[in-house]
Amino acid sequence: MCLGKCLGSKHKFYTVPTREGNLLDLVFVTNPTLVKSSNNVPGISDHDIIITDLETKVHHQKSLPRKCYIYKKAKWDQITTDLKHTLEEVKEKHHQGAEVHQLWDTFKSQLQKTMNTNIPNKEIRSRNNIPWIKHKQRKMLKKKQRLYKQARKTNKWSNYRSFQKECKKQLRKAEYEYVNQNIFEGLNNNDTKPFWKYIKSKRQDSGGIAPLKKGTNLVKGQGHTMIKCNFDLILKGQGHTVLSVAFMMLFTKTEA
């Protein structure tokens, strides 16, 4: 009972016996999603050694910027003219016996060309920042960092610690105001976007694609970029990639 109270919300991750069929050695974590693997090896005594591989902090995958067209500022007359020329070009290639994929490539390239020329665009980046951190709070955080550097040089921590308390107080106040105003007001108006934005800012799990194992090393990548690069190598026939090896290990049956 006392052990349960001390551990609180921690998760028991290791369940394999470590001494003569008994489970005497345990691994407890507060966030089980950060644990990559856990196993035991023979120790120097009658107890097995538990080896656990885990992340010390959450690694958030940054989303790549994406292009967004501003259609209300598009030159539709010029786009219509360009597409008429494209239609004639596609018809001519069709009469010459072009394949379907060739006709599609022609139409797609010409459409993309006229869109990039006649429709303004901008890059949109996903924002994973904390929603209640505004200009005032950022200034306080920068000042706190400056005071921390000064305290390390001079070994005088009184100014830093007093401002640290004030900074923490203001951040909590800003969070409470955001929750009470934006979230509740949004829910009353059937707008759940502020609520989910707040939930996203509080996440503590690693997102994206898990690292792949190559021998004894873990290979990390930027999400779909790693997958795309590996598939490109597979299609080009350049041997076994990390992704293909991991796939074969997972789905290939081994004889007992």
C-alpha positions in Angstrom: 0.0 0.0 0.0 2.8 2.4 0.9 4.7 1.6 -2.3 1.5 2.4 -4.4 1.1 5.7 -2.7 4.7 6.7 -3.3 4.6 5.7 -7.0 1.4 7.6 -7.6 0.7 7.8 -11.4 3.9 6.0 -12.4 3.6 3.0 -14.8 5.3 -0.3 -14.2 7.0 -1.1 -17.5 9.0 -4.3 -16.9 7.2 -7.6 -16.3 9.8 -10.3 -17.0 11.2 -12.3 -14.0 14.8 -11.2 -13.1 15.7 -13.8 -10.4 14.7 -17.5 -10.4 11.3 -16.9 -11.9 10.5 -14.0 -9.6 10.0 -10.4 -10.6 12.3 -8.5 -8.1 13.6 -5.6 -10.3 11.2 -3.1 -11.7 11.3 -0.1 -14.0 8.8 2.7 -13.3 8.2 5.7 -15.6 5.7 8.6 -15.6 5.4 8.6 -19.4 5.4 5.1 -21.0 5.4 6.4 -24.6 9.0 7.6 -24.2 10.2 4.0 -23.6 11.7 2.4 -26.7 12.6 -1.0 -25.4 13.3 -2.8 -22.2 14.9 -6.3 -21.7 17.2 -8.1 -19.3 20.7 -9.6 -19.6 22.6 -12.0 -17.3 24.2 -10.1 -14.4 27.3 -10.6 -12.3 25.2 -12.1 -9.5 22.0 -14.1 -9.4 20.0 -11.0 -10.5 19.5 -10.2 -14.1 20.4 -6.7 -15.3 17.5 -4.6 -16.7 18.5 -2.5 -19.7 15.9 0.1 -20.7 16.2 2.4 -23.7 14.1 5.6 -23.4 13.9 9.2 -24.4 14.8 11.8 -21.8 12.4 14.3 -23.4 9.6 14.5 -25.9 10.7 15.2 -29.5 8.0 17.0 -31.5 8.0 16.6 -35.2 8.0 20.0 -37.0 5.6 20.1 -39.9 7.0 21.3 -43.2 5.6 24.5 -44.7 2.9 24.1 -47.3 1.9 26.3 -50.2 -1.5 28.0 -50.1 -3.0 29.8 -53.1 -4.9 33.1 -52.7 -7.7 32.4 -55.2 -9.5 35.7 -54.6 -6.5 37.5 -56.2 -6.2 35.1 -59.2 -6.1 36.3 -62.8 -9.0 34.0 -64.0 -9.1 35.4 -67.5 -5.5 34.5 -68.1 -6.0 31.1 -66.5 -8.9 30.4 -68.8 -6.9 31.4 -71.9 -3.9 29.2 -70.8 -6.2 26.2 -70.2 -7.8 26.6 -73.6 -4.3 26.3 -75.2 -3.6 23.3 -72.9 -6.8 21.6 -74.2 -5.7 22.1 -77.8 -2.3 20.7 -76.9 -3.8 17.6 -75.2 -6.1 17.0 -78.2 -3.2 17.2 -80.6 -1.1 14.7 -78.6 -4.1 12.4 -78.3 -4.5 12.3 -82.1 -0.8 11.6 -82.4 -1.3 8.4 -80.3 0.1 9.6 -77.0 -0.4 7.4 -73.9 -2.9 8.3 -71.2 -0.1 9.1 -68.6 1.6 11.4 -71.2 -1.7 13.3 -71.7 -2.1 13.6 -67.9 1.5 14.8 -67.4 0.9 17.5 -70.0 -2.3 18.7 -68.5 -0.9 18.6 -64.9 2.3 20.5 -65.8 0.5 23.2 -67.7 -2.2 23.6 -65.0 0.5 23.9 -62.3 2.4 26.4 -64.4 -0.5 28.7 -64.9 -1.5 28.5 -61.2 2.0 29.5 -60.1 2.1 32.3 -62.6 -1.4 33.8 -62.2 -2.4 32.9 -58.6 -0.5 34.6 -55.7 0.5 32.1 -53.0 2.1 32.1 -49.6 3.6 29.5 -47.3 1.7 28.3 -44.3 3.5 26.9 -41.3 1.8 25.0 -38.5 2.2 26.7 -35.1 2.9 24.5 -32.1 3.6 27.3 -29.7 1.8 27.8 -26.4 -1.3 29.9 -27.3 -1.3 32.1 -24.2 2.3 33.2 -24.6 2.1 36.7 -26.1 4.5 39.5 -26.7 4.5 40.5 -23.0 5.3 37.0 -21.7 8.0 36.5 -24.3 9.7 39.7 -23.1 9.6 38.4 -19.6 11.1 35.0 -20.6 13.9 36.8 -22.4 14.6 39.0 -19.4 14.6 35.9 -17.2 17.2 34.3 -19.5 19.4 37.4 -19.3 19.2 37.5 -15.5 20.1 33.8 -15.4 23.2 34.4 -17.5 24.2 37.3 -15.2 23.7 35.2 -12.1 25.9 32.5 -13.4 28.7 35.0 -14.1 28.4 36.9 -10.8 27.1 34.1 -8.6 24.4 36.4 -7.3 21.0 34.8 -7.6 18.7 37.0 -5.7 17.5 39.1 -8.7 17.0 36.1 -10.9 15.0 34.1 -8.3 12.7 37.0 -7.5 12.0 37.7 -11.2 11.6 34.0 -11.8 8.8 33.9 -9.3 7.1 36.9 -10.9 7.5 35.4 -14.4 5.9 32.1 -13.2 3.1 34.1 -11.6 2.4 36.0 -14.9 2.5 32.9 -17.0 0.0 31.1 -14.8 -2.2 34.2 -14.9 -2.1 34.3 -18.7 -3.0 30.6 -18.9 -5.9 31.0 -16.6 -7.2 34.0 -18.5 -6.9 32.1 -21.8 -8.7 29.1 -20.4 -11.5 31.1 -18.9 -12.0 33.5 -21.8 -11.1 31.8 -25.1 -11.9 28.2 -24.3 -15.2 28.6 -22.4 -16.4 31.4 -24.8 -15.6 29.1 -27.8 -17.4 26.2 -26.3 -20.5 28.3 -25.6 -20.4 29.3 -29.3 -19.9 25.7 -30.4 -16.3 26.5 -31.5 -14.0 23.7 -30.3 -10.9 25.0 -32.0 -9.5 26.9 -28.9 -10.1 23.8 -26.7 -8.2 21.5 -29.0 -5.4 24.1 -29.4 -5.0 24.1 -25.7 -5.0 20.3 -25.5 -2.3 20.2 -28.2 -0.1 22.6 -26.3 -0.2 20.3 -23.2 0.8 17.1 -24.9 3.7 15.1 -23.5 3.9 12.3 -26.1 6.3 12.0 -29.0 4.5 12.4 -32.3 5.3 11.3 -35.8 7.1 8.2 -37.1 9.1 6.1 -34.6 12.8 5.6 -35.2 13.9 2.5 -37.2 16.5 0.1 -36.0 19.6 -0.5 -38.2 21.8 -3.0 -36.5 22.3 -1.6 -33.0 21.6 2.0 -33.9 18.3 3.9 -34.1 17.8 5.9 -37.3 15.6 8.9 -37.0 14.0 11.0 -39.7 11.6 13.8 -40.3 8.4 11.9 -40.6 7.2 11.3 -44.1 10.5 12.6 -45.5 12.3 9.5 -44.1 9.6 7.2 -45.5 9.7 8.9 -49.0 13.5 8.7 -49.2 13.5 5.0 -48.3 10.8 4.2 -50.8 12.6 6.2 -53.5 15.7 4.0 -53.0 13.5 0.8 -53.1 11.9 1.8 -56.4 15.4 2.6 -57.8 16.5 -0.9 -56.8 19.4 0.3 -54.6 19.4 -2.6 -52.3 17.7 -3.1 -48.9 17.0 0.2 -47.0 16.4 0.6 -43.3 12.6 0.8 -44.0 12.5 -2.4 -46.2 14.6 -4.4 -43.6 12.3 -3.3 -40.8 9.3 -4.3 -42.9 10.8 -7.8 -43.7 11.7 -8.4 -40.0 8.1 -7.6 -39.0 6.2 -9.6 -41.6 8.6 -12.5 -42.5 7.8 -15.8 -40.9 10.7 -17.5 -39.2 10.9 -21.3 -38.8 10.9 -22.6 -35.3 
